[in-house]
């Protein structure tokens, strides 16, 4: 659907510039990935790129690169004459490419091909050759495209290697005279200039490829599942495969002087002296590496939480330099209990320090025992909840842990080895003193559980047998509104409700969505609930196109009204679920990709509430009587006074006029058509984070004007104000 879709957004920015979000500064952890760039060692962080010319002892931020942008990846060619780095401005979800031709001394920005929302892989070749694998969202579909440049990023053309797979081709590397890369469970290779790509092999167990290493005709490859990993070896170029005995996940393969190095499942440095058949932990001291690189006689690494480390004896012993790069903290899930804000941290190296606690009364930070300590290795929590003076954590290992002493210690409520007699899950919700657990992603016949004794005993709740309808999908969706429990199979087309904590169920009618063909169908992708409102997201696949529709119900599913909530493809595919809170008479909605939004009409219309937030990827949202707290991916915890919400009621009345935008001839030109007499007006364009992107004075001729939008594809809001104080607002979706 190549057009500008116009949506009504009246009063969107009437009260936009009042108080703003502020950071809740606290304990910080850091991570980085590394590159030997010749003269320098480069370190990419969530806030800029750093470099060191003394083997990792001293570091400086690279002055020619944006200091607040998130560095995504590096690539360097064989003679270090061309380094490419991809960086992202999280505030506007914009991707950029930068190039250095002097081993990282100076940098210049180069053009970005294909309106990319994300770079899956970058390859820097000789003679100014660059190959990139990009992804973008168009018409609610993810489009993967590969581009190549023969002049260092001045001009780009399509490279049709992306036609080999539905998933992006990643980890593109050069081995000898060939390029290699993988997509999902398929391994590919092509010529040095990105031509003549072909399939080498698929993983024997059909699982996704985790990493690979090429050594002549020998290929070492890992396959990865949810709770399973396998190491495979081929000695005939991928014709046949042998399963290696090492049982854990390996990645980041490197070879030095005939010895293989890799990072293990628990971020330990492992070595193999027999071509990958057997592996052993190399470091004598406990070390948890985010990344490592060889530089001269040293191994320079970045340890979760502690910073730069260096080894002079091939990784047996590491010296911790104490150098932490960047300033981003990594909050995940949050819970408020007894005037304390508990924040889980997925990247802390010390298991005793990965649960940060903020005393809301004293405005001070402390650390508590992490739920990971009970498991014996660092794993982040998928969800965290407080219930009757207890903390419960649902780990991404599917274990459920509980603390009865405010995070001082943790005990296991479940054990995965006893499944299905004990529950597994990824998300919690509560209703009274009952705690519900469900798994959003794992295909299982046991999707929803309940406990009324804080995890000591669990009951399986079977809601799918009420009616016969399409229940294909993965995992469950669930929540509570009032005294009612709602549940659905993810990607199914039936919605269920229970008035007795899940003991008995009945089905509810879904909102009607028009289908245009006999092969079209709909399915549920998200359920988000608050105290009194349920927000339902339904996808429609019809005529080779996927669309998303959002509906709200204020009467527990008896009737539905359309909502402009921006929940769709990003949220349904992300590990982070939307969160909806009722604060006073307002609704707040956090999303993973569209920031935080506010609604004054029970969720029918949503407006941005993200002033000064550094990113749009929100992990969690909680509130007390004084503040709303948001954990922003890679940017820490931010807070905003609850009283700010009332400012949305105090805007002066303005005379509204109607201005429509369209059509879009795929050029970036937008035609504004006023339905009231206008000669000239101020036109402001905002992205969905609320940041002003363009402001200009526009002359209207016969009530029409044409403007140029020099933006990447995405959603933008316009606000038009005439000299007479008349205001028009609206939203466009720019798709080329």
DAFENVEN-V993566 format. One record per residue. N is the residue number from 1. RES is the residue in three letters. OMEGA is omega in radians with two decimals (999 if undefined). Layout:
N|RES|OMEGA, N|RES|OMEGA
This chain:
1|UNK|-3.09, 2|UNK|3.13, 3|UNK|3.00, 4|UNK|-3.13, 5|UNK|-3.09, 6|UNK|3.08, 7|UNK|3.14, 8|UNK|3.13, 9|UNK|-3.10, 10|UNK|3.07, 11|UNK|-3.02, 12|UNK|-3.06, 13|UNK|-3.11, 14|UNK|-3.06, 15|UNK|-2.88, 16|UNK|-2.92, 17|UNK|3.07, 18|UNK|-3.13, 19|UNK|-3.00, 20|UNK|3.06, 21|UNK|3.10, 22|UNK|-3.10, 23|UNK|3.04, 24|UNK|-2.99, 25|UNK|-3.11, 26|UNK|3.12, 27|UNK|-3.08, 28|UNK|2.96, 29|UNK|-2.99, 30|UNK|2.95, 31|UNK|-3.10, 32|UNK|2.97, 33|UNK|-2.82, 34|UNK|3.10, 35|UNK|2.97, 36|UNK|-3.06, 37|UNK|-3.11, 38|UNK|3.12, 39|UNK|-3.05, 40|UNK|2.76, 41|UNK|-3.14, 42|UNK|3.09, 43|UNK|3.10, 44|UNK|-3.13, 45|UNK|3.10, 46|UNK|3.09, 47|UNK|3.03, 48|UNK|3.14, 49|UNK|3.12, 50|UNK|3.11, 51|UNK|-3.14, 52|UNK|3.09, 53|UNK|3.13, 54|UNK|3.06, 55|UNK|2.96, 56|UNK|-3.13, 57|UNK|-3.14, 58|UNK|-3.05, 59|UNK|3.00, 60|UNK|3.08, 61|UNK|-3.12, 62|UNK|-3.00, 63|UNK|-3.07, 64|UNK|-3.13, 65|UNK|-3.09, 66|UNK|-3.05, 67|UNK|-3.09, 68|UNK|3.14, 69|UNK|-3.14, 70|UNK|3.13, 71|UNK|-3.06, 72|UNK|-3.07, 73|UNK|3.04, 74|UNK|2.90, 75|UNK|-3.11, 76|UNK|3.12, 77|UNK|-2.93, 78|UNK|-3.11, 79|UNK|3.10, 80|UNK|-3.10, 81|UNK|3.11, 82|UNK|3.08, 83|UNK|3.11, 84|UNK|3.07, 85|UNK|3.04, 86|UNK|-3.11, 87|UNK|-3.07, 88|UNK|2.96, 89|UNK|-3.05, 90|UNK|-3.09, 91|UNK|-3.13, 92|UNK|-3.14, 93|UNK|-3.10, 94|UNK|3.12, 95|UNK|-3.14, 96|UNK|3.07, 97|UNK|3.09, 98|UNK|-3.04, 99|UNK|3.01, 100|UNK|3.09, 101|UNK|-3.14, 102|UNK|3.04, 103|UNK|3.04, 104|UNK|-3.14, 105|UNK|3.13, 106|UNK|-3.04, 107|UNK|3.02, 108|UNK|3.11, 109|UNK|3.08, 110|UNK|-3.06, 111|UNK|3.12, 112|UNK|-3.07, 113|UNK|2.84, 114|UNK|3.10, 115|UNK|-3.00, 116|UNK|2.93, 117|UNK|-3.08, 118|UNK|3.01, 119|UNK|3.12, 120|UNK|3.14, 121|UNK|3.10, 122|UNK|3.06, 123|UNK|3.08, 124|UNK|-3.11, 125|UNK|3.11, 126|UNK|3.09, 127|UNK|3.03, 128|UNK|3.14, 129|UNK|3.09, 130|UNK|3.08, 131|UNK|-3.12, 132|UNK|3.05, 133|UNK|-3.02, 134|UNK|3.04, 135|UNK|3.07, 136|UNK|3.10, 137|UNK|3.13, 138|UNK|-3.10, 139|UNK|-3.14, 140|UNK|3.06, 141|UNK|3.05, 142|UNK|-3.11, 143|UNK|3.11, 144|UNK|-3.09, 145|UNK|3.06, 146|UNK|-3.09, 147|UNK|3.10, 148|UNK|3.11, 149|UNK|3.12, 150|UNK|-3.10, 151|UNK|3.06, 152|UNK|3.06, 153|UNK|3.08, 154|UNK|3.12, 155|UNK|-3.10, 156|UNK|3.00, 157|UNK|-3.13, 158|UNK|2.91, 159|UNK|-2.91, 160|UNK|3.02, 161|UNK|-3.13, 162|UNK|3.09, 163|UNK|-3.12, 164|UNK|-3.04, 165|UNK|3.08, 166|UNK|-3.14, 167|UNK|-3.13, 168|UNK|3.06, 169|UNK|-3.01, 170|UNK|3.09, 171|UNK|3.13, 172|UNK|-3.11, 173|UNK|3.07, 174|UNK|2.98, 175|UNK|-3.09, 176|UNK|-3.13, 177|UNK|-3.08, 178|UNK|3.00, 179|UNK|3.13, 180|UNK|3.07, 181|UNK|3.12, 182|UNK|3.10, 183|UNK|-3.09, 184|UNK|-3.11, 185|UNK|-3.07, 186|UNK|3.11, 187|UNK|-3.07, 188|UNK|2.97, 189|UNK|3.14, 190|UNK|3.13, 191|UNK|-3.03, 192|UNK|3.14, 193|UNK|3.01, 194|UNK|-3.10, 195|UNK|3.01, 196|UNK|3.10, 197|UNK|3.10, 198|UNK|-3.14, 199|UNK|3.04, 200|UNK|-3.10, 201|UNK|2.96, 202|UNK|3.12, 203|UNK|-3.12, 204|UNK|-3.13, 205|UNK|3.09, 206|UNK|3.07, 207|UNK|-3.09, 208|UNK|3.09, 209|UNK|3.08, 210|UNK|3.11, 211|UNK|-3.12, 212|UNK|3.09, 213|UNK|-3.12, 214|UNK|3.09, 215|UNK|-3.06, 216|UNK|3.07, 217|UNK|-3.12, 218|UNK|3.13, 219|UNK|3.04, 220|UNK|-3.00, 221|UNK|3.04, 222|UNK|2.99, 223|UNK|-2.94, 224|UNK|2.99, 225|UNK|-3.11, 226|UNK|-3.13, 227|UNK|-2.99, 228|UNK|3.04, 229|UNK|-3.11, 230|UNK|3.11, 231|UNK|-3.06, 232|UNK|3.10, 233|UNK|3.02, 234|UNK|3.13, 235|UNK|3.14, 236|UNK|3.05, 237|UNK|3.10, 238|UNK|3.13, 239|UNK|3.12, 240|UNK|-3.02, 241|UNK|3.07, 242|UNK|3.11, 243|UNK|3.11, 244|UNK|-3.06, 245|UNK|-3.08, 246|UNK|-2.93, 247|UNK|-3.00, 248|UNK|-3.08, 249|UNK|3.07, 250|UNK|3.07, 251|UNK|3.10, 252|UNK|3.13, 253|UNK|3.00, 254|UNK|-3.13, 255|UNK|3.09, 256|UNK|3.10, 257|UNK|3.07, 258|UNK|3.14, 259|UNK|3.12, 260|UNK|3.09, 261|UNK|3.09, 262|UNK|3.04, 263|UNK|-3.07, 264|UNK|-3.07, 265|UNK|-3.12, 266|UNK|3.04, 267|UNK|3.07, 268|UNK|3.10, 269|UNK|-3.13, 270|UNK|3.11, 271|UNK|3.05, 272|UNK|3.11, 273|UNK|-3.12, 274|UNK|3.03, 275|UNK|3.02, 276|UNK|-3.12, 277|UNK|-3.14, 278|UNK|-3.10, 279|UNK|3.13, 280|UNK|3.07, 281|UNK|-3.06, 282|UNK|-3.02, 283|UNK|3.06, 284|UNK|3.13, 285|UNK|-3.12, 286|UNK|-3.09, 287|UNK|-3.13, 288|UNK|-2.98, 289|UNK|2.92, 290|UNK|-3.13, 291|UNK|3.05, 292|UNK|-3.14, 293|UNK|3.05, 294|UNK|3.10, 295|UNK|-3.06, 296|UNK|3.12, 297|UNK|-3.05, 298|UNK|2.80, 299|UNK|3.10, 300|UNK|-3.09, 301|UNK|3.04, 302|UNK|-3.11, 303|UNK|3.10, 304|UNK|3.00, 305|UNK|-3.03, 306|UNK|3.07, 307|UNK|-3.04, 308|UNK|3.03, 309|UNK|-3.09, 310|UNK|3.13, 311|UNK|3.09, 312|UNK|-3.09, 313|UNK|3.07, 314|UNK|3.01, 315|UNK|3.12, 316|UNK|3.10, 317|UNK|3.14, 318|UNK|3.05, 319|UNK|3.12, 320|UNK|-3.07, 321|UNK|-3.08, 322|UNK|-3.14, 323|UNK|3.05, 324|UNK|-3.04, 325|UNK|3.14, 326|UNK|-3.05, 327|UNK|-3.06, 328|UNK|2.97, 329|UNK|-2.98, 330|UNK|3.11, 331|UNK|3.12, 332|UNK|-3.11, 333|UNK|-3.07, 334|UNK|3.03, 335|UNK|3.10, 336|UNK|3.11, 337|UNK|3.09, 338|UNK|3.10, 339|UNK|3.03, 340|UNK|3.07, 341|UNK|3.13, 342|UNK|-3.08, 343|UNK|3.09, 344|UNK|-3.07, 345|UNK|-3.05, 346|UNK|-2.98, 347|UNK|-3.14, 348|UNK|3.13, 349|UNK|-3.13, 350|UNK|-3.07, 351|UNK|3.14, 352|UNK|-3.00, 353|UNK|-3.08, 354|UNK|3.02, 355|UNK|3.12, 356|UNK|-3.12, 357|UNK|3.12, 358|UNK|3.07, 359|UNK|-3.05, 360|UNK|3.12, 361|UNK|-3.08, 362|UNK|-3.12, 363|UNK|3.13, 364|UNK|3.14, 365|UNK|3.04, 366|UNK|3.06, 367|UNK|3.12, 368|UNK|3.09, 369|UNK|-3.13, 370|UNK|2.98, 371|UNK|3.14, 372|UNK|-3.10, 373|UNK|3.11, 374|UNK|-3.12, 375|UNK|3.13, 376|UNK|3.06, 377|UNK|-2.99, 378|UNK|3.04, 379|UNK|-3.10, 380|UNK|-3.10, 381|UNK|3.02, 382|UNK|-3.14, 383|UNK|-3.13, 384|UNK|-3.08, 385|UNK|3.02, 386|UNK|-3.11, 387|UNK|3.07, 388|UNK|3.08, 389|UNK|3.12, 390|UNK|3.02, 391|UNK|3.04, 392|UNK|-3.10, 393|UNK|3.05, 394|UNK|-3.01, 395|UNK|3.11, 396|UNK|2.90, 397|UNK|-3.12, 398|UNK|3.03, 399|UNK|3.04, 400|UNK|-3.10, 401|UNK|-3.11, 402|UNK|3.02, 403|UNK|3.12, 404|UNK|-3.06, 405|UNK|3.05, 406|UNK|3.04, 407|UNK|3.11, 408|UNK|3.13, 409|UNK|-3.08, 410|UNK|3.06, 411|UNK|-3.08, 412|UNK|3.01, 413|UNK|-3.12, 414|UNK|3.05, 415|UNK|-2.99, 416|UNK|-3.09, 417|UNK|-3.12, 418|UNK|3.10, 419|UNK|0.18, 420|UNK|3.11, 421|UNK|3.04, 422|UNK|-3.04, 423|UNK|2.93, 424|UNK|-3.12, 425|UNK|-3.13, 426|UNK|-3.07, 427|UNK|3.07, 428|UNK|2.71, 429|UNK|-3.07, 430|UNK|3.02, 431|UNK|-3.00, 432|UNK|3.09, 433|UNK|3.09, 434|UNK|3.09, 435|UNK|3.14, 436|UNK|-3.13, 437|UNK|3.09, 438|UNK|-3.09, 439|UNK|-3.04, 440|UNK|-2.95, 441|UNK|-2.99, 442|UNK|3.07, 443|UNK|-3.05, 444|UNK|3.04, 445|UNK|-3.11, 446|UNK|-2.96, 447|UNK|-3.00, 448|UNK|-3.13, 449|UNK|3.10, 450|UNK|3.01, 451|UNK|3.07, 452|UNK|3.09, 453|UNK|2.99, 454|UNK|3.01, 455|UNK|3.11, 456|UNK|3.12, 457|UNK|-3.06, 458|UNK|3.06, 459|UNK|3.06, 460|UNK|-3.09, 461|UNK|-3.10, 462|UNK|3.14, 463|UNK|-2.97, 464|UNK|-3.10, 465|UNK|-3.09, 466|UNK|-3.14, 467|UNK|3.08, 468|UNK|3.08, 469|UNK|-3.11, 470|UNK|-3.12, 471|UNK|3.11, 472|UNK|3.13, 473|UNK|-3.06, 474|UNK|3.03, 475|UNK|-3.02, 476|UNK|2.99, 477|UNK|-3.06, 478|UNK|3.10, 479|UNK|-3.12, 480|UNK|3.04, 481|UNK|-3.05, 482|UNK|3.09, 483|UNK|-3.09, 484|UNK|3.04, 485|UNK|3.10, 486|UNK|-3.13, 487|UNK|3.07, 488|UNK|2.95, 489|UNK|3.10, 490|UNK|-3.05, 491|UNK|2.97, 492|UNK|-3.12, 493|UNK|3.05, 494|UNK|3.10, 495|UNK|-3.07, 496|UNK|3.11, 497|UNK|-3.14, 498|UNK|3.10, 499|UNK|-3.10, 500|UNK|3.06, 501|UNK|3.04, 502|UNK|3.11, 503|UNK|3.08, 504|UNK|-3.03, 505|UNK|2.96, 506|UNK|-3.10, 507|UNK|3.12, 508|UNK|3.09, 509|UNK|3.09, 510|UNK|3.03, 511|UNK|-3.12, 512|UNK|3.09, 513|UNK|-3.06, 514|UNK|3.03, 515|UNK|-3.06, 516|UNK|-3.13, 517|UNK|3.13, 518|UNK|-3.12, 519|UNK|-3.14, 520|UNK|3.12, 521|UNK|3.13, 522|UNK|3.11, 523|UNK|-3.10, 524|UNK|3.12, 525|UNK|-3.13, 526|UNK|2.93, 527|UNK|3.11, 528|UNK|-3.05, 529|UNK|2.96, 530|UNK|-3.09, 531|UNK|-3.02, 532|UNK|-3.02, 533|UNK|2.97, 534|UNK|3.12, 535|UNK|-3.03, 536|UNK|3.11, 537|UNK|-3.11, 538|UNK|3.08, 539|UNK|3.05, 540|UNK|2.99, 541|UNK|-3.10, 542|UNK|3.11, 543|UNK|3.09, 544|UNK|3.12, 545|UNK|3.10, 546|UNK|3.10, 547|UNK|3.14, 548|UNK|-3.14, 549|UNK|3.12, 550|UNK|-3.12, 551|UNK|3.06, 552|UNK|3.06, 553|UNK|3.09, 554|UNK|-3.13, 555|UNK|3.03, 556|UNK|3.00, 557|UNK|3.13, 558|UNK|3.08, 559|UNK|-3.05, 560|UNK|3.04, 561|UNK|-3.12, 562|UNK|3.13, 563|UNK|3.09, 564|UNK|3.10, 565|UNK|-3.06, 566|UNK|3.12, 567|UNK|-3.10, 568|UNK|-2.99, 569|UNK|-3.09, 570|UNK|-3.06, 571|UNK|-3.08, 572|UNK|3.13, 573|UNK|-3.08, 574|UNK|3.07, 575|UNK|-3.10, 576|UNK|-3.12, 577|UNK|3.02, 578|UNK|3.10, 579|UNK|3.13, 580|UNK|-3.14, 581|UNK|2.96, 582|UNK|-3.14, 583|UNK|-3.01, 584|UNK|-3.13, 585|UNK|-3.06, 586|UNK|2.97, 587|UNK|3.02, 588|UNK|-3.11, 589|UNK|3.04, 590|UNK|-3.10, 591|UNK|3.08, 592|UNK|3.13, 593|UNK|-3.14, 594|UNK|3.07, 595|UNK|-3.13, 596|UNK|-3.12, 597|UNK|-3.12, 598|UNK|3.11, 599|UNK|3.08, 600|UNK|-3.07, 601|UNK|3.05, 602|UNK|2.99, 603|UNK|3.11, 604|UNK|3.12, 605|UNK|-3.11, 606|UNK|3.14, 607|UNK|-3.12, 608|UNK|3.12, 609|UNK|-2.92, 610|UNK|-3.10, 611|UNK|3.05, 612|UNK|3.01, 613|UNK|-3.05, 614|UNK|-3.13, 615|UNK|-3.08, 616|UNK|-3.12, 617|UNK|-3.02, 618|UNK|-3.14, 619|UNK|-3.07, 620|UNK|-3.11, 621|UNK|3.09, 622|UNK|-3.11, 623|UNK|2.92, 624|UNK|-3.09, 625|UNK|-3.02, 626|UNK|-3.00, 627|UNK|2.90, 628|UNK|-3.09, 629|UNK|3.14, 630|UNK|3.02, 631|UNK|-3.03, 632|UNK|-3.08, 633|UNK|3.07, 634|UNK|-3.04, 635|UNK|3.03, 636|UNK|3.14, 637|UNK|3.12, 638|UNK|-3.12, 639|UNK|3.09, 640|UNK|-3.11, 641|UNK|3.09, 642|UNK|-3.11, 643|UNK|3.08, 644|UNK|-3.11, 645|UNK|-3.09, 646|UNK|3.13, 647|UNK|3.12, 648|UNK|3.09, 649|UNK|-2.96, 650|UNK|-3.12, 651|UNK|3.10, 652|UNK|3.12, 653|UNK|3.13, 654|UNK|3.07, 655|UNK|-3.09, 656|UNK|3.06, 657|UNK|-3.08, 658|UNK|3.02, 659|UNK|3.14, 660|UNK|-3.12, 661|UNK|3.05, 662|UNK|-0.26, 663|UNK|-3.13, 664|UNK|3.12, 665|UNK|3.08, 666|UNK|-3.10, 667|UNK|-3.01, 668|UNK|3.08, 669|UNK|-3.14, 670|UNK|3.11, 671|UNK|3.08, 672|UNK|-3.12, 673|UNK|-3.14, 674|UNK|3.09, 675|UNK|3.03, 676|UNK|-3.12, 677|UNK|3.09, 678|UNK|3.05, 679|UNK|3.07, 680|UNK|-3.09, 681|UNK|3.00, 682|UNK|-3.11, 683|UNK|3.11, 684|UNK|3.12, 685|UNK|3.14, 686|UNK|2.93, 687|UNK|-3.02, 688|UNK|2.99, 689|UNK|-3.12, 690|UNK|-3.13, 691|UNK|3.12, 692|UNK|-3.12, 693|UNK|-3.09, 694|UNK|3.09, 695|UNK|-3.11, 696|UNK|3.03, 697|UNK|-3.01, 698|UNK|3.06, 699|UNK|3.11, 700|UNK|3.08, 701|UNK|-3.05, 702|UNK|3.08, 703|UNK|3.12, 704|UNK|3.09, 705|UNK|3.10, 706|UNK|3.12, 707|UNK|3.12, 708|UNK|3.11, 709|UNK|-3.13, 710|UNK|-3.04, 711|UNK|2.95, 712|UNK|3.09, 713|UNK|3.11, 714|UNK|-3.13, 715|UNK|-3.13, 716|UNK|3.12, 717|UNK|3.07, 718|UNK|3.06, 719|UNK|-3.07, 720|UNK|3.14, 721|UNK|3.13, 722|UNK|3.10, 723|UNK|3.14, 724|UNK|3.12, 725|UNK|3.11, 726|UNK|-3.02, 727|UNK|2.99, 728|UNK|3.11, 729|UNK|3.10, 730|UNK|-3.12, 731|UNK|3.07, 732|UNK|3.01, 733|UNK|-3.05, 734|UNK|3.14, 735|UNK|3.11, 736|UNK|999
